[in-house]
């Protein structure tokens, strides 16, 4: 598959992409809830020291969030959305 064809297949409207990004972020926060809790517990009662005292928890949280919010995940969501739209379109034709 050529780059141009692949780009066309994964092209979605700006509003759709924003909605997919929002969905991706929501899923990431849900999946990484345990790391969010650990970071929050570490941060309780701290101000500036949270930077170095909670570095490990922050890294774990960021690693988890990145796992669910990266370009590859977004492209897969776009592809799935496009396939669903095509299926809806072809179902109406029958």
Secondary structure, 3 states (H helix, E strand, C coil): CCHHHHHHHCCCCHHHHHHHHHHHHHHHHHHCHHHHHHHHHHHCCCCCCHHHHCHHHHHHHHHHHHHHCCHHHHHHHHHHHHHHHHHHHHHHHC
